[in-house]
Amino acid sequence: MMGETPEIRTQAAPGRTFPVNVTTFEPPVRLRFSGMPFGLFRGVRTYDLSRDAGDATTFHMREEYTGPPRGLIWRSTPDLGPAFDRVAQGLKQRVESGG
C-alpha cells in the first residue's frame, strides 16, 4: 500500500479521477495520501481511527491544502462537507454490518 498510486473518485466531480500517493499506511489506525495536481498545489487527506476507554471507535478525517494557488483553488472548490459526511456514514454502515 505505501508508495502505491490509487485513483480516487468522488461524487463531487463525477467522471474525474484523482491520482494520489499513499504516504502513510498504519493499519488499523491511520491512512494518509496526497495529490499534487500540476506540481503547484498539494492536497493531503488523513483518516485516523482511535479507541476510547469504553471501546468505542472515533473516526477523524482531515484534508489540508498547501501551495501558491491554494486560495484560488479553495474558492472554486465546492463545499466538501456533505461528501465527507457520506464517506463517514458509508464507513459506519459497512463496519456495523460486518462488511
Summary of the structure (lengths in Angstrom):
residues: 99
radius of gyration: 14.9
end to end distance: 20.3
largest distance: 45.1
contacts: 211
relative contact order: 0.14
helix: 26%
strand: 38%
